[in-house]
Amino acid sequence: MKLETRDFGEIRVVSVGDSRIDAAVAVEFRDAMREVTSDGPPTVVLDLSNVVFLDSSGLGAVVAAMKQAAPERRLELAGLQPMVEKVFRLTRMDSVFRIHQNTEGVGQGSAHVG
């Protein structure tokens, strides 16, 4: 699972390089997220703009990443593709996560994303 991180002041953007977060990579994703959120800024924005498929295992891994980061860090999401957004909406996880349209504006002096 390829994750790329960039820090912009109080925000760390974690971009997922893979197009799928499913049962085959869920544990690897969760472990990689633990590694990149164990330190750093208090807000982590998970950029899912490359992810076109997320199943229940993938959703569970994203939720696990949120729980692992807390309470020191808050996990937010950005760039949800239509099918991924549908999973979050149908499971009502869109009410649990702060979801941004994209990561535009991160690192340009704004504390808010997209």
C-alpha distances in whole Angstrom, upper triangle without the diagonal:
4,6,10,13,17,20,23,25,25,21,18,16,12,11,8,7,7,10,10,9,11,12,10,7,9,10,6,6,9,9,7,10,12,12,12,15,17,19,20,22,23,21,18,17,14,14,13,15,12,12,15,14,14,16,17,15,12,15,16,12,13,17,16,14,17,19,18,18,22,25,24,21,21,18,19,18,18,18,18,19,21,20,18,21,23,21,21,25,26,24,26,23,24,27,24,22,23,22,23,23,21,20,23,26,23,25,28,30,29,28,27,24,25
4,7,10,14,17,20,23,23,19,16,13,10,8,6,5,7,10,11,11,14,16,14,11,12,13,10,8,12,11,8,10,13,12,11,14,17,18,19,20,22,20,16,16,13,12,12,14,11,12,15,16,16,18,20,17,15,17,18,15,15,18,18,15,18,21,19,19,22,25,24,21,21,18,19,17,17,17,17,18,22,21,18,21,23,22,22,25,27,26,27,24,24,27,25,22,23,21,21,22,19,18,21,23,21,22,25,27,27,26,25,22,23
4,7,10,13,16,19,19,16,12,10,6,6,5,6,8,12,13,12,15,17,16,12,13,14,11,9,11,11,7,8,11,10,8,11,14,15,15,16,18,16,13,12,10,10,10,12,11,12,16,16,16,19,20,18,15,17,18,14,13,17,16,13,16,18,16,16,19,22,20,18,18,15,15,14,14,15,16,17,21,21,18,20,23,21,21,24,26,25,25,22,22,25,23,20,20,19,19,19,17,15,18,20,17,18,22,24,23,22,22,19,20
4,7,10,13,16,17,14,10,8,6,5,7,7,11,14,15,15,19,21,20,16,17,17,14,12,14,14,10,10,13,12,9,12,15,15,14,15,17,16,12,12,10,10,11,13,12,14,17,19,19,22,23,21,18,19,21,17,16,19,19,15,17,20,18,17,20,22,21,18,18,15,16,15,14,15,17,18,22,22,20,21,24,23,23,26,28,27,27,24,24,26,24,21,20,19,18,19,16,13,16,17,15,15,19,21,21,20,20,17,18
4,7,10,13,13,10,7,6,5,6,9,11,14,17,18,17,21,23,22,19,19,19,16,14,15,15,11,10,13,11,7,10,12,12,11,11,14,12,10,10,9,10,13,14,14,16,20,21,20,23,24,23,19,20,21,18,16,19,19,15,16,19,17,15,18,20,18,15,15,14,14,14,14,15,17,20,23,24,21,22,25,24,23,26,29,27,27,24,23,25,23,19,19,18,17,18,15,12,15,16,12,13,16,18,18,17,17,15,17
4,7,10,11,8,6,5,7,8,12,13,17,19,21,21,24,27,26,22,22,23,20,17,18,18,15,14,16,14,10,12,14,13,10,10,13,12,10,10,11,11,14,15,16,18,22,23,23,26,27,26,22,23,24,21,19,21,21,17,18,21,19,17,19,21,18,15,16,14,15,15,14,16,19,21,25,26,23,23,27,26,25,27,30,29,29,25,24,26,24,20,19,18,17,18,15,11,13,13,10,9,13,15,15,15,15,14,15
4,6,8,6,4,6,9,11,15,17,20,23,24,23,27,29,29,25,24,24,22,19,20,20,17,15,16,15,11,11,14,11,8,7,11,10,9,10,12,13,16,18,19,21,24,26,25,28,29,28,24,24,25,22,20,22,22,18,18,21,19,16,18,19,16,14,14,14,14,15,15,17,20,23,27,28,25,25,28,28,26,28,31,30,29,25,24,26,23,20,19,18,17,19,16,12,14,13,9,8,11,12,13,12,14,13,15
4,6,5,6,8,11,14,17,19,23,24,26,25,29,31,31,28,27,27,25,22,23,23,20,18,19,18,14,14,17,14,10,8,11,10,10,11,13,14,18,18,20,22,26,28,27,30,31,30,26,26,27,25,22,23,24,20,19,22,21,18,20,20,17,15,15,15,15,16,15,17,21,24,27,28,25,25,29,29,26,28,32,31,29,26,24,25,24,20,18,18,16,18,15,11,12,10,7,4,8,8,9,9,11,11,13
4,6,8,11,14,17,20,23,26,28,29,28,31,34,34,30,29,29,27,24,24,24,22,19,20,19,16,15,16,13,10,7,10,10,11,12,16,17,21,22,24,25,29,30,29,32,33,32,28,28,29,26,23,24,25,21,20,22,21,18,19,19,16,14,14,15,16,17,18,20,23,26,30,31,28,27,31,31,28,30,33,32,30,27,26,26,24,21,19,19,18,20,18,14,15,12,9,7,9,8,9,9,11,12,15
4,7,10,13,16,20,23,25,27,28,26,30,32,32,29,27,27,26,23,22,23,21,18,18,18,15,13,15,12,8,5,6,6,9,11,14,16,20,21,23,25,28,29,28,30,30,29,26,25,26,24,21,21,22,18,17,19,18,15,15,15,12,10,11,12,13,15,16,19,22,25,28,30,26,26,29,28,26,28,31,29,27,24,23,23,21,18,16,17,16,19,17,14,15,13,10,9,11,10,10,7,10,11,15
4,6,10,13,16,19,22,23,24,23,26,29,29,25,24,24,23,20,20,20,18,15,16,16,13,11,14,12,8,5,7,5,6,7,10,12,16,17,20,21,24,25,24,27,27,26,23,22,23,21,18,19,20,16,15,18,17,13,15,15,13,10,10,10,10,12,13,16,18,22,25,26,23,22,26,25,22,25,28,27,25,22,20,21,19,16,14,14,13,16,14,11,13,11,8,8,11,11,10,8,9,9,12
4,6,10,13,16,19,21,21,20,24,26,26,22,21,21,20,17,17,17,14,12,13,13,9,9,11,10,7,6,8,6,5,6,8,10,14,16,17,18,22,23,22,25,25,24,21,20,21,19,16,18,18,14,14,17,15,12,14,16,13,10,10,10,10,11,12,15,17,20,24,25,21,21,25,24,22,24,27,26,25,21,20,22,19,16,15,15,14,16,14,11,13,13,9,9,13,13,13,11,12,11,14
4,6,10,13,15,17,18,18,21,24,24,20,19,20,19,15,16,17,14,11,14,14,10,10,14,13,11,10,11,9,6,5,6,7,10,12,14,15,18,20,19,22,23,22,19,19,20,17,15,17,18,14,14,17,16,14,16,18,16,12,12,10,9,9,9,12,14,17,20,22,18,19,22,22,20,22,25,24,23,20,19,21,19,15,14,13,12,14,11,8,11,11,8,10,13,14,14,12,12,10,12
4,7,10,12,14,15,14,18,20,20,17,16,17,15,12,13,14,10,8,11,11,8,9,13,13,12,12,13,11,7,6,5,6,9,11,12,13,16,17,17,20,21,19,16,16,17,15,12,15,15,12,13,16,15,13,16,18,16,13,13,10,10,9,10,12,13,16,20,20,17,18,21,20,18,22,24,23,23,19,19,21,19,15,15,14,13,15,12,10,13,15,12,13,17,18,17,16,15,13,15
4,6,9,11,13,13,16,19,19,15,15,17,15,12,14,15,12,10,14,14,11,12,16,16,15,15,17,14,10,8,6,5,6,8,8,10,13,15,15,18,20,19,15,16,18,15,13,16,17,14,15,18,18,16,19,21,20,17,16,13,12,10,9,10,12,14,17,18,15,16,20,19,18,21,23,23,23,20,19,22,20,17,16,14,14,14,11,10,13,15,13,15,18,20,19,18,17,14,15
4,6,8,9,9,13,16,15,12,12,14,12,9,12,13,10,10,14,14,12,14,17,18,18,18,19,17,13,11,8,6,6,8,7,7,11,12,12,15,17,16,12,14,16,13,12,15,16,13,15,18,17,17,20,23,22,18,17,14,14,11,11,11,11,13,16,16,13,15,18,17,17,20,22,21,22,19,19,22,20,17,17,16,15,16,13,13,16,18,16,18,21,24,22,22,20,17,17
4,7,9,10,14,16,15,12,14,16,13,11,14,15,12,13,16,16,14,17,20,21,20,21,22,20,16,14,11,9,8,9,6,8,11,13,13,17,19,18,14,16,19,16,15,19,19,17,19,22,21,20,24,26,25,22,21,18,17,15,14,13,13,14,17,17,15,17,20,19,20,23,24,24,25,22,22,25,24,21,21,19,18,18,15,15,17,20,18,20,23,26,25,24,23,20,20
4,6,7,10,13,12,10,12,14,12,10,14,15,13,13,17,17,16,18,21,23,23,24,25,22,18,16,13,11,9,10,6,6,9,10,11,14,17,15,12,15,17,14,14,18,18,17,19,22,21,21,24,27,27,24,23,19,18,16,15,14,13,13,16,15,13,16,19,17,18,21,23,22,24,21,22,25,24,21,22,19,19,19,17,17,20,23,21,24,26,29,28,27,25,22,22
4,7,10,13,12,11,13,16,14,12,16,18,16,16,20,20,19,21,24,26,26,26,26,24,20,17,14,12,9,9,5,4,5,7,9,12,15,15,12,14,17,15,15,18,19,18,20,23,23,23,26,29,28,25,24,20,19,16,15,13,12,10,13,12,11,14,16,15,16,19,20,21,22,20,20,24,23,21,21,19,19,18,16,17,20,23,22,25,27,30,28,28,26,22,21
4,6,9,9,8,9,13,12,10,13,16,15,15,18,19,19,20,23,25,26,26,26,24,20,18,14,13,10,11,8,5,6,5,6,9,12,11,8,11,14,12,12,16,17,16,18,21,21,22,24,27,28,24,23,19,18,15,15,14,12,11,13,11,10,13,15,13,15,18,18,18,20,18,19,22,21,19,21,19,19,19,18,19,22,25,24,27,29,32,30,29,27,23,23
4,7,8,6,6,10,10,8,10,13,12,12,15,17,17,18,21,23,24,24,24,22,18,16,13,13,10,12,10,7,9,6,5,7,9,8,5,8,10,8,9,12,13,13,15,18,18,19,21,24,25,22,20,17,17,14,15,14,12,13,14,12,10,13,14,12,13,17,17,16,18,16,17,20,19,17,19,18,19,19,18,19,23,26,24,27,29,31,29,28,26,23,23
4,5,6,6,9,10,9,11,14,14,15,17,19,19,20,23,26,27,27,27,25,21,20,16,16,13,16,14,10,11,7,6,5,7,6,5,8,10,9,11,13,14,14,17,19,19,21,23,26,27,24,23,19,19,17,18,18,15,15,16,13,11,15,15,12,14,17,17,16,19,17,19,22,20,19,22,20,22,22,22,23,26,29,28,30,33,35,33,31,29,26,26
4,6,5,8,10,10,11,14,15,16,17,19,21,21,23,26,28,29,28,27,23,22,19,19,17,19,17,14,14,11,9,7,8,5,6,10,10,9,12,14,14,15,18,19,19,21,24,26,28,25,24,21,22,20,21,21,19,19,20,16,15,18,18,15,17,20,19,17,20,18,21,24,22,21,24,23,25,26,25,26,30,33,31,33,36,38,36,34,32,29,30
4,6,8,8,10,12,13,14,16,18,19,20,22,23,27,28,29,29,28,24,23,19,20,17,19,17,14,15,12,11,10,11,9,9,13,13,11,14,17,16,17,20,21,20,22,25,28,29,27,26,23,23,21,23,22,20,20,21,18,17,20,20,18,19,23,22,21,24,22,24,26,25,24,26,25,27,27,26,27,30,33,31,33,36,38,36,35,33,30,31
4,6,5,6,9,10,10,12,14,15,16,18,20,23,24,26,26,24,21,20,16,17,15,17,15,12,14,12,10,11,12,9,8,11,12,9,12,15,14,14,17,18,18,19,22,25,26,23,23,20,20,19,20,20,18,19,20,18,16,19,20,17,18,22,22,20,23,20,22,25,23,21,24,23,24,25,24,24,27,30,28,30,33,35,33,31,30,27,28
4,5,5,6,9,10,10,12,14,15,16,18,21,23,24,24,22,19,18,15,16,14,17,16,13,15,12,10,9,9,6,5,8,8,6,9,11,10,11,14,15,14,16,19,22,23,21,20,17,18,17,19,19,17,18,20,17,15,18,19,15,16,20,20,18,20,17,19,22,20,19,21,20,22,23,23,23,27,29,27,29,32,33,32,30,28,26,27
4,5,5,6,9,10,11,12,14,15,16,20,22,24,24,22,19,19,16,18,17,20,19,16,18,16,13,13,12,9,9,11,10,7,10,12,10,10,14,14,13,16,18,21,22,20,20,18,20,19,21,22,20,22,24,21,18,21,22,19,19,23,23,20,22,20,22,24,21,20,23,23,25,26,25,25,29,31,28,30,33,34,33,31,30,28,29
4,6,5,6,9,10,11,12,14,16,19,21,22,23,22,18,19,15,17,16,19,17,15,18,16,14,15,15,11,10,13,12,9,11,14,12,11,15,16,14,16,19,22,22,20,21,18,20,19,20,21,20,21,24,22,19,22,23,20,21,24,25,23,24,21,23,26,23,21,24,23,24,26,24,24,27,29,27,28,32,33,32,30,29,27,28
4,5,5,6,9,10,11,12,14,17,18,20,20,19,15,15,12,13,12,15,14,12,15,14,12,13,13,10,8,11,10,7,8,11,10,9,12,14,12,14,17,20,20,18,17,14,16,15,17,17,17,18,21,19,16,18,20,18,17,21,22,20,22,18,20,22,20,18,20,19,21,22,21,20,24,26,23,25,28,30,28,26,25,23,24
4,6,5,6,9,10,10,12,15,17,19,18,17,14,15,12,15,14,18,17,15,18,16,13,14,13,10,9,10,9,5,7,9,7,6,10,11,9,11,14,17,17,15,15,13,15,15,17,19,18,20,22,20,17,19,21,18,17,21,22,19,21,17,19,21,18,17,19,19,21,23,22,21,25,27,24,25,29,30,28,26,25,23,25
4,5,5,6,9,10,11,14,16,19,19,18,15,17,14,17,17,20,19,18,21,19,17,17,17,14,12,14,13,9,11,12,10,8,12,13,10,12,15,18,17,16,17,15,18,18,20,22,21,23,26,24,21,23,25,22,21,25,26,23,24,21,23,24,21,20,22,22,24,26,24,23,27,28,25,26,30,30,29,27,27,25,27
4,5,5,6,9,10,13,15,17,18,17,14,15,12,14,15,18,17,16,19,18,17,18,18,15,13,15,14,10,11,14,12,9,13,14,11,12,16,18,18,16,17,14,16,16,18,19,19,21,24,23,20,22,24,22,21,25,26,24,25,21,23,25,22,19,21,21,22,23,22,20,24,25,22,23,27,28,27,25,25,23,24
4,5,5,6,8,11,12,14,14,13,10,11,9,12,13,16,16,15,19,18,16,17,17,15,12,13,13,9,9,11,9,6,9,11,9,9,12,15,14,12,13,10,13,13,15,17,17,20,23,22,18,20,22,20,19,22,24,22,22,18,20,21,18,16,17,18,19,21,19,18,21,23,20,21,24,25,24,22,22,20,22
4,6,5,6,9,12,14,14,14,12,14,12,15,16,20,20,19,22,21,19,20,19,16,15,15,14,10,11,12,9,6,9,10,7,7,11,13,13,11,13,12,15,16,18,21,21,23,26,25,21,23,25,22,21,25,26,23,24,20,21,23,19,17,19,20,21,24,22,21,24,25,22,23,26,27,26,23,23,22,24
4,6,6,8,11,14,15,15,13,15,14,16,18,21,20,20,23,23,21,22,22,19,17,18,17,14,14,15,13,10,13,13,10,10,14,16,14,13,15,14,17,18,20,22,22,25,28,27,23,25,28,25,24,27,29,27,27,23,24,26,22,20,22,22,23,25,23,21,24,25,22,22,26,26,26,24,24,23,25
4,6,7,8,11,12,12,9,11,11,13,15,18,18,18,22,22,20,22,22,20,17,18,18,14,13,15,14,10,12,14,11,10,13,15,13,11,13,12,14,15,17,19,20,23,26,25,22,23,26,24,23,26,28,26,26,22,23,24,21,19,19,20,20,22,20,18,21,21,18,18,22,22,22,20,21,19,22
4,5,7,9,9,9,7,10,10,14,16,19,20,19,23,23,21,22,22,20,17,17,17,14,12,13,12,8,9,11,8,6,10,11,10,8,10,9,12,14,16,19,20,23,26,26,22,23,26,24,21,25,27,24,24,20,21,22,19,16,17,18,19,21,20,17,21,21,17,18,21,22,21,18,19,18,21
4,7,10,10,12,11,14,14,17,19,23,23,23,26,26,24,25,24,22,20,20,19,16,15,16,13,10,11,12,8,7,10,11,9,9,12,12,15,17,20,23,24,27,30,29,25,26,29,27,24,28,30,27,27,23,24,24,21,19,20,21,22,25,23,21,24,24,20,20,24,24,23,21,22,21,24
4,7,9,11,10,14,15,18,21,23,24,24,28,28,26,28,27,25,23,23,22,19,18,18,16,13,14,14,11,9,11,12,9,9,12,13,16,18,20,23,25,28,31,31,27,28,31,29,26,29,32,29,29,25,25,26,22,20,20,22,22,25,23,20,23,22,19,18,22,21,21,19,20,20,23
4,7,9,9,12,14,17,20,22,23,24,28,28,26,28,28,26,24,24,23,20,18,19,18,15,15,16,14,11,13,13,10,9,11,12,15,17,19,22,24,27,30,30,27,27,30,29,26,29,32,30,29,25,25,25,22,20,19,20,20,23,21,18,20,19,15,15,18,17,18,15,17,17,21
4,6,7,10,13,16,19,21,23,24,27,28,26,28,28,27,24,23,23,21,18,19,19,15,14,16,14,11,12,12,9,7,9,11,13,15,17,20,22,26,29,29,26,25,29,28,25,27,30,28,27,23,23,23,20,18,17,18,18,21,19,16,18,17,13,12,15,14,14,12,14,14,18
4,7,10,13,16,19,22,24,24,27,28,25,27,27,26,23,22,22,20,17,17,17,14,12,14,13,9,9,9,6,4,6,9,11,14,16,20,22,25,28,28,25,24,27,26,23,25,28,26,24,21,20,20,17,15,14,16,17,20,19,16,19,17,14,14,17,16,15,11,13,14,18
4,7,10,13,16,18,20,21,24,24,23,25,24,24,21,20,20,18,15,15,16,13,11,13,13,9,10,11,9,6,5,6,7,11,12,16,18,21,24,25,21,21,24,23,20,22,25,23,22,18,17,18,15,12,11,13,13,16,15,13,15,15,11,12,15,14,13,9,10,10,14
4,6,9,12,15,17,17,21,21,19,22,22,21,18,17,17,15,12,13,14,10,9,12,12,9,11,12,10,7,6,5,6,8,10,14,15,19,22,22,19,18,22,21,18,21,23,22,21,17,16,17,15,12,11,12,12,15,13,11,14,14,11,13,16,16,14,12,12,11,14
4,6,9,12,14,14,17,19,17,20,20,20,17,16,17,15,12,13,15,11,11,14,14,11,13,15,14,10,8,6,5,5,7,10,12,15,18,19,16,15,19,18,16,18,21,20,19,16,14,16,14,10,9,9,9,11,10,8,11,12,10,12,15,16,14,12,10,8,11
4,6,9,11,11,14,15,14,17,17,17,13,13,14,12,9,12,13,10,10,14,14,12,14,17,16,12,10,7,6,5,6,9,10,13,16,16,13,13,17,16,14,17,19,18,18,14,14,16,14,11,11,9,10,12,10,9,13,15,12,15,18,19,17,15,14,11,13
4,6,8,9,12,14,13,17,18,18,14,14,17,15,12,14,16,13,14,17,17,16,18,20,19,16,14,11,9,6,5,6,8,10,14,15,12,12,16,16,14,17,20,19,19,16,15,18,16,13,12,10,9,10,7,7,11,13,11,14,17,19,17,16,14,11,11
4,5,5,8,10,10,14,15,15,12,12,15,13,11,14,16,14,14,18,18,17,20,22,22,18,16,12,11,7,6,5,6,8,11,11,9,10,13,13,12,15,17,17,18,15,14,17,16,13,13,10,10,10,9,10,13,16,15,18,20,22,20,19,17,14,13
4,6,8,11,12,16,18,18,15,15,18,17,14,17,20,17,18,22,22,21,23,25,25,21,19,16,13,10,7,4,6,6,10,11,9,11,14,14,14,16,19,19,20,17,16,19,19,16,15,12,11,9,8,9,12,15,15,18,20,22,21,20,18,14,13
4,6,9,11,15,18,18,14,15,18,17,15,18,20,18,19,23,23,22,25,27,27,23,21,18,16,13,11,8,8,8,11,12,10,13,15,15,16,18,20,21,22,19,18,22,21,18,18,15,15,13,11,12,15,18,18,20,22,25,24,23,21,17,16
4,6,7,11,14,14,11,12,15,14,12,16,18,16,18,21,21,21,23,26,26,23,21,17,15,12,11,9,8,7,10,9,7,10,13,12,13,16,17,18,19,17,16,20,19,17,18,15,15,14,13,14,17,21,20,23,25,27,25,25,22,19,18
4,7,10,14,15,12,13,16,16,15,18,20,19,20,23,24,24,26,29,29,26,23,20,18,14,13,10,8,6,8,6,6,9,11,11,13,15,16,17,19,17,17,21,21,18,19,16,16,15,15,17,19,23,22,26,28,30,28,27,25,21,20
4,7,10,11,9,10,14,13,13,16,18,18,19,22,23,23,25,28,29,26,23,20,18,15,15,13,10,8,9,6,6,10,10,9,12,14,14,15,17,16,16,20,20,18,20,17,18,17,17,19,22,26,25,28,30,32,30,29,26,23,22
4,7,8,5,7,10,10,10,12,14,15,16,18,19,20,22,25,26,23,21,17,16,13,14,13,10,10,11,8,6,9,10,7,9,12,13,12,15,13,14,17,17,16,18,16,17,17,18,19,23,26,25,28,30,32,30,28,25,22,22
4,5,5,6,9,10,11,12,14,15,17,19,20,21,23,26,27,25,23,19,19,16,17,17,14,13,13,10,8,11,11,8,10,13,12,11,14,13,15,18,17,17,20,18,20,20,21,23,26,29,28,31,33,35,33,31,28,26,25
4,5,5,6,9,10,10,12,14,15,16,18,20,21,24,26,23,21,18,18,17,19,19,15,16,16,13,11,13,12,8,10,13,11,10,13,12,14,17,16,16,19,18,21,22,23,24,28,30,29,32,35,36,33,31,29,26,26
4,5,5,6,9,10,10,12,14,15,16,18,20,23,25,22,21,18,18,17,19,19,17,17,18,15,13,15,15,11,13,16,15,13,16,14,17,19,17,17,20,20,22,23,23,25,28,31,29,31,34,35,33,31,29,27,27
4,5,5,6,9,10,11,13,14,15,17,19,22,23,20,19,15,16,14,16,16,13,14,15,13,10,13,13,10,11,15,14,13,15,13,15,17,16,15,18,17,19,20,20,21,24,27,25,28,31,32,30,28,26,23,24
4,5,5,6,9,10,11,13,14,16,17,20,21,19,17,13,14,12,14,15,12,14,15,12,9,11,12,8,8,12,12,9,11,9,11,14,12,12,15,14,17,18,19,20,24,26,24,27,30,31,28,26,24,22,22
4,5,5,6,9,10,10,12,14,15,18,20,18,17,14,15,14,17,18,16,18,18,16,13,15,15,11,11,14,14,11,13,11,14,15,13,13,17,17,20,21,22,23,26,28,26,29,32,32,30,28,26,24,25
4,5,5,6,9,10,10,12,14,17,18,16,15,12,14,13,16,17,16,17,19,17,14,15,17,13,13,16,17,14,16,13,15,17,14,14,17,17,19,21,21,21,25,27,24,27,30,31,29,26,25,23,24
4,5,5,6,9,10,11,13,16,17,14,12,9,10,10,13,14,13,15,17,15,12,13,15,12,11,14,15,13,14,10,12,14,12,10,13,13,15,17,17,18,21,23,21,23,26,27,25,23,21,19,20
4,5,5,6,9,10,11,14,15,13,12,9,11,11,15,17,15,18,19,17,14,14,16,13,11,14,15,12,12,9,11,12,9,9,13,13,17,19,19,20,24,25,23,25,28,28,26,23,22,20,22
4,5,5,6,9,10,13,15,13,12,10,13,14,17,19,18,20,22,20,17,18,19,16,14,18,18,15,16,13,15,16,13,12,16,17,20,22,22,22,26,27,24,26,29,30,28,25,24,22,24
4,5,5,6,9,12,12,10,10,8,11,11,15,17,17,19,21,20,17,18,20,17,15,18,20,17,17,14,15,16,13,12,14,15,17,20,19,19,23,24,21,23,26,26,24,22,21,19,22
4,6,5,6,9,11,8,7,5,8,10,14,17,16,19,21,21,17,17,19,17,14,17,19,16,15,12,13,14,10,9,11,13,16,19,19,18,22,23,20,22,25,25,23,19,19,18,20
4,5,5,8,10,9,9,9,12,14,18,21,20,23,25,23,20,20,22,19,16,19,20,17,17,13,16,15,12,11,14,16,19,22,22,22,25,26,23,25,28,28,25,22,22,21,24
4,6,8,9,9,10,10,13,15,19,22,21,24,26,25,21,22,24,21,19,22,23,20,20,17,19,19,15,14,17,18,21,24,23,22,26,26,23,24,28,27,26,22,22,22,24
4,6,6,5,7,7,11,13,17,20,20,23,26,25,21,22,24,22,19,22,24,21,20,17,18,18,14,13,15,17,18,22,21,19,23,23,20,21,24,24,22,19,19,19,22
3,5,5,6,8,12,15,18,22,22,25,27,27,23,23,25,23,20,22,24,21,20,16,18,17,13,13,14,17,19,23,22,21,24,24,21,22,25,24,22,19,19,19,23
4,6,7,10,13,17,20,24,24,28,29,29,25,25,27,25,22,24,26,23,22,18,19,18,15,14,15,19,21,24,24,23,26,25,22,23,26,24,23,19,19,20,24
4,7,10,13,17,20,23,24,28,30,30,26,26,29,27,24,26,28,25,24,21,21,20,17,16,16,19,21,24,23,21,24,23,20,20,23,22,21,17,18,19,23
4,7,10,13,16,20,21,24,27,27,23,23,25,24,21,23,25,23,22,18,18,18,15,13,13,16,17,20,20,18,21,20,17,18,21,19,18,15,15,16,19
4,7,10,13,17,18,21,23,24,20,19,22,21,17,20,22,20,18,15,15,14,11,9,9,12,14,17,17,16,19,18,16,17,20,19,17,13,13,13,17
4,7,10,14,14,18,20,20,17,16,19,17,14,17,20,18,16,13,13,13,10,7,8,10,12,15,14,13,17,17,15,17,20,19,17,14,13,12,15
4,7,11,11,15,17,18,14,13,17,16,13,15,18,16,15,12,10,11,9,6,5,6,8,11,11,11,14,15,13,15,18,18,15,13,11,10,12
4,7,8,11,14,15,11,10,14,13,11,13,16,15,14,11,9,12,10,7,6,5,6,9,9,9,13,14,13,16,18,19,17,15,12,10,11
4,6,9,12,14,11,10,14,14,12,14,17,17,16,14,11,14,14,10,9,6,5,6,5,6,10,12,11,15,17,18,16,14,12,8,8
4,6,9,12,9,9,13,14,12,14,17,18,17,15,13,16,16,13,12,8,7,5,4,7,10,13,13,16,18,20,18,17,14,11,9
4,6,8,6,5,9,10,9,11,14,15,14,13,11,14,15,12,12,8,8,7,8,11,13,17,16,20,22,23,21,20,17,14,12
4,6,5,6,9,10,11,12,14,16,16,15,13,17,18,15,15,12,12,10,10,13,15,19,19,23,24,26,24,23,20,17,15
4,6,5,6,9,10,10,12,14,15,15,13,17,18,16,16,13,13,11,13,16,18,22,22,26,27,29,26,26,22,19,17
4,5,5,7,9,10,11,13,14,14,13,17,18,17,18,15,16,14,16,19,21,24,24,28,30,31,29,28,25,22,20
4,5,5,7,9,10,11,12,11,11,15,15,13,15,12,13,13,14,16,19,22,22,25,27,29,26,25,22,19,18
4,5,5,6,9,10,10,10,8,12,13,12,12,9,11,10,13,16,18,21,21,25,26,28,25,23,20,17,16
4,5,5,6,8,10,10,9,13,14,14,15,13,15,14,16,19,22,25,25,28,30,31,28,27,24,21,20
4,5,5,6,8,8,9,12,13,13,15,13,16,16,17,20,23,26,25,29,31,32,29,27,24,22,21
4,6,5,6,5,5,9,9,9,11,10,13,14,16,18,21,24,23,26,28,29,26,24,21,19,19
4,5,5,6,5,8,10,11,12,11,14,14,17,20,22,25,24,28,30,30,27,25,22,20,19
4,5,8,8,11,12,13,16,15,17,18,20,23,26,28,28,32,33,34,31,29,26,24,23
4,5,8,9,10,12,15,14,18,19,21,23,26,29,28,31,33,34,30,28,25,24,23
4,5,6,7,9,12,12,16,17,20,22,25,27,26,29,31,31,28,26,23,21,22
4,5,5,6,10,10,14,16,18,19,23,24,23,27,28,29,26,23,20,19,20
4,5,5,7,7,11,12,15,17,20,22,21,24,26,26,23,21,18,16,16
4,6,7,9,12,15,17,19,22,23,22,25,27,27,23,21,18,17,18
4,7,9,13,16,18,19,22,23,21,24,26,26,23,20,18,17,18
4,6,9,13,14,15,18,19,18,21,23,23,20,17,14,14,15
4,7,10,12,13,15,16,15,18,20,20,16,14,11,10,12
4,7,9,10,13,15,14,17,19,20,16,14,11,9,10
4,5,7,9,11,11,15,16,17,14,13,9,7,6
4,7,9,11,12,16,17,18,15,15,12,8,6
4,6,9,9,13,14,16,14,14,11,7,5
4,6,6,9,11,13,11,12,9,6,5
4,6,9,9,12,10,12,10,7,5
4,6,6,8,7,9,8,6,6
4,6,7,7,8,7,6,7
4,6,7,8,9,9,11
4,6,9,10,10,11
4,7,9,10,12
4,5,7,10
4,7,10
4,7
4
